[in-house]
Amino acid sequence: MNWNPTGMMEELISTSQKLVKGYQVLESIDEVDVAITPKDLVWQQDYVKMYHYKRSTPAKCATPVLVSFAMLNRQDVLDLQQDRSLMKKLIDEGLDIYIMDWGYPTIKDRYVSMEDYIDGYMNDAVDYIRKKHKVDKIHKMGICQAGTYSMIYAALYPEKLKSLTTFVAPFDFNINNCMLYTWTKYIDVDAMVDSLGVIPGDMLDSSFGMLKPSMNISKYLGIIDSLDDKDKMMNFLRMEKWKADLPAITGEMYRKYIKDLFRDNKLIKGQLELGGRIVNLKKMTVPYLNVYATDDNIIPNASTLPVMDAIGSKDKQEYAFPGGHIGVFVGSRSQKELGPAVAKWVVERC
């Protein structure tokens, strides 16, 4: 190895200058804003809310769309900033969008169940939209965990939906090549729920962080080169703000989620019971679009794709998104290609 003290000193000076400039940039930032696309609060039950995005022009599709994000994180990532907002893109492409806000459960909500979320909050929100717009059916979109729940909903209430679109959602949990799926097989979920009541968001975030630990290091090393660029710093800080905003998960819902889905794989087997009914995916007969990320390290494609053969829909399509799990929502390719393609698919089924 060649010893180059001059080069080392130049690198040290350059890094120091970037740190100083970065500090100045951070000082100039008053607020890190996310989810700024205009919307109105139109419905609320307990801690769960629903918003209706404002439109300045008539929608191309008169039938509204209800979007649900995973309960494990906030839906704000779907509207992170103006040029990285899947919701804004869908609105610009002509859809009339509602979005669920699952809120922040506390210890008093420990007994809120999967039935409460699907038969209760989700179904009541759908009925509100149907009544307001005087339509029998609406379009439904679900992302990740909420994609699974939306699929369950569609199997139970197909008469209320005109179409279903899911993004990076798990359906077949018999996967052994992903740490998340392996981890859920061995955790003592009963001990967790019985002792904690609700599962803290930071506990779950730590688990997801272990799926690819190198990313936690590389992202901070990478930002050093962007410390003097305010726009790039704002992009980074918005994502970090979203990642740090971690709702708790209600205990009883989490218990069933881990046991019946991840551990016993009851949904794809046709054995999942919800509110005294068996969830039969063959009864999910509405038009269906299955969006998956080809490089997803959180929800493997092998977990997402088997649902295509399990459902009863005749009008069903897959969309392979080149990228990772989060890139589906915030990547530039999502804005240029995915958003318009999904909106076009929905409009064709209005």
N, C-alpha and C positions, 0 to 999 in steps of 0.2 A: 504494500500500500504506500503510495506516495504521500509524503507529509507536505501539506500546502497551507502554512499558517496564514498567508495573505488571503487565499480563497476562503478559509474558515472565518477570518475577520470580516471580510466583505459580506459573507452570508449572515453573520451575526448582526452586523450593522443594518443590513436590509430587513431582517426579521424584526429588529428593534424599531425601525422606522414604521413598519407595517403595524406593529402593536400600538405605537403612539397614535398613528392615524386611525386605527381601529377604535381606540379609546375616544378619540374626538368624534368619530362617526356615531358611536353609541351614545355619547353625551347629547348629540343633536336629535336623537330619536325621542319624541315625546310619548308615543303610544304605538304599540304593535297591534294593529287592527286586523281582525279576520271576520269572515261572514258579513260582508257589508252590502251585498246585493239586497235592495229594498224588499221587505216582506212585512206582512201583518200577522199578529197573533189572532187566530180565529177560533181556537178550540182548546180546552184544557180539562183534564181530569187528574186529580191528585197532583203529582209532580210531572206528569206527562203533558206536553204541549204539541200543538200543530200550527204551523205557519203557512201562509199563502203568499207566494212570491208575486210581486206587482208586475204587471205588463203595461207597456205603453201602446201596444198595438194588439189587435185581435189575434188569438192563437190560431195556428193552422189546423190544430186538432181540437174540436169542441169538447171532447171527453177529457176531463182532468186526470192528472197523474199524481199518485201519492208515493213519495220516496221515503224509505226507512233505512237508516244506517245502523250499524252494529251497536248494541248496548254497551260494549266494552270501551268505546271511544265516543267523542262528540262528533256530530254530523257536520261541524264547521269545516272539516277538511274537504267537503264537497263544494265549498265556496271560500277557498282559502284566500284568494285575492282575485282582482278583476281579470287578469290574464291567465289565471290558473283556477278556474271555477267551472266544474262540470255542470253545476246548477245553472249558472248564467249562460253557458253554451246551449243547454237544452232549452232554456227560455228563448234565447236568440234564434234557435232553430224552429220555434213555433209551438212549444209545448206549454201547457198551463200546469204549473207545478205547485204541489203542496209538499211539505216536508215534516216528518215527525221529529220531535225533540224529546228523547227519553228521560231527560232531566237527571236529577241527582238523588237517588234513593238514600235514605238514612236507616239507622238501626230499627226504627219503627216500621220499616217496610220489609223486614226480613222474610215475612211470609208471603210476599207477592210472588206468584207462581208463573210458570210458562203459560198456563191457561189464562191468567190475568192479562198477560201481554198480548196473546194472540186472539183469544175469544173476547177479551175485554177491550183494552186500549186500541189495538189495531182494528178490530171489527167496528168499534164505535166511531173511530175516525173515518173509516170507509163509509159508514152509514151517514155521517155528517155531510161528507162531500156529495154522496148520492142524493141526499135530500136537498142540499143547497142548490145543486145544479139540475135537479129534476131529471136524473138519469138512473137507469137500473144498474149500469155497470161502469166501473172506472178502470184506468190502467194502473198497475202496481209495479213499483221497482223496489228491490231490496239489495242491500250491499252486505257482503260477508255474512256474519251471524244473522242479520236481518233478512238476508237472502234466503237462508234456511227457513226462518220463521215465515217469510212470505210464501215460500213453497208449501209449507204446512197449511197456511191460511188458504191458499188457492185450492188445495185438495179438499178442504172442508167447506169452502164457500165459493165454488167456481161460478155460481150464478151471479156473483157480485163483481166479477172481474172481466174486462174486455181483453186484457193481455197481462202477461207477467214477464218482467225482465229481471234477472239476477246478475250481480257482478261478484266475481271471485268468492262464491259461496260454497261451503262444504255440504255434501249430501251423503257420501259413502265414507264412513269413518274407520273402515278396516284398512288402515294405512300404517305401515311399519317403518317407512323410510324418512319420517319427519319427526323431529324432536318433540314438537307440540303434541302430536298424536300419541307418541310414546309416553310422554310425561303425564298426559291425562289418564292413561291406563293405570298408573301406579299411585297417584296422589290419594290421600285419605280425605275424600271430599266430605264425608259425613263429619269428621273431626273438624274440618275447616268451617263448615256451615254451623255446626252446633256450638262451636266456641266463639265464632266471630259474628254470626248473624247475617252480616253483609260482607262481601268480599271486597277489600280495598282495591281501588284502581291501581295504586302503585305496586301492589303485590303482583297483579296480573301483568303489568308493564314490565316488571323485572323478569318474569317468565318469558315474555316475548323477546326481550333483549338478549336472552341466552340462545335464541335460535340462530343468530349470526353475530356473535360478539365482536367480530372484527369491524362491523359497521359502526359500532359505538365509538371506536377509536378513529377510524378513517374519516368520519364526518367532521370531527373536531380538528384533525390535521388539515383537512381540505379547506376549511373555512379560513385558515390563516392567510391563504393567498387572496382572499376576498374581503379582508378586513377594511380595506380602504375604499370599497365599492358599496355605497349605501343601498343600492337596489338589491344587490346580492345578499347583503347582510339582512335586509328586511325579509327577503325570501326565506332565509335560514331561520330567522327569529319567529316568523309566523308559523313555520312548521314545528319549531320547538315549543311554541306556546300551545299549539294544538296537542302535541304529544304530552305536555305536562298537565293538561286539563283532563283528569281521569275520574270519571264517575265510579262510585261503588256499584256492585252487582248484587241484586237481592238474593238472599241465601237459597230460598227454595227453588227459584228459577235456575240458579247455578247448579244446584244439586241434580235436578232433572236433566239439565243440559249436558252435564258431564256423564252421568250414569246412563241415561237412555240413548244419547246420541254418540258421544265419543267412545264410551266404554262398551255398550251393548249393540250399537249400530242399528237401533230399532227402526229408524225412518226408512232406510233403503230395504230393510227386511219386511216391511209392512206390518210391524209389530208395535209401533209407537202409539200410545194411548194418550188422548188429550180430552179432558172433560168427559170421560166415559165413552169416547168414540175411538175407534181405530183409524189412524190416518192412512188412507189408501191412496197412494200416489197415482193409481190408474184413474182416479176421479179428478185429477188435475188435468182438465181437458182444454184449458184456454190456450191461445197462441202464446208461445214461449220463446224468449231469447236468452241464451246462456252465455254470458261474457266471462271469459277466464283469461288469466295472465300466463303467458307461456313460461315465464321465469319466476313464478310465484313460489317463494320459500316458506310462506305461512300456510296457505291453503293449496296443497298439491293438486295438479290437474287430475290425478287419479282419484281424488276425492270429489271433484266437481263434475266430471264428465259422465259417470255412470247413471246419473239421474235421467239422461236422455232416453235410455231404454226403459226406465221404470215408470215414467209418466204416461198418461193417456192422451196427451195432446198430439194431434196430427200435424198441426202447423207449429213446428219447432226448429230452431236454428241455433248454431253455435257461432260465437265470435271469438277468435283467438287474438288476444291483444299482445303484441310483442313488448314484453316488459315485466315488471314486478308488481306485487300486490298494491302498493301505494301509488305506483305510477298510473294505474287505471284512473285515479281521481285527479292527480295533480300534474301529470306529465304533459309536455307540450304536444305529444302525439295524441293524448287523450282529447285535447282541445281541437286539433286539426282533423282527426279521423274518427275517433270513437264516438264523441258527442254527436256529431252530425249523422253518423251511421245509425246510432240508437234512435235518435229522434225521427229519422226517415222511416225506420222499421215501425215505430209506434204510429206515426201519421198514416202509414199505409193500412193500419188496422183500426182506424178511427170509425 
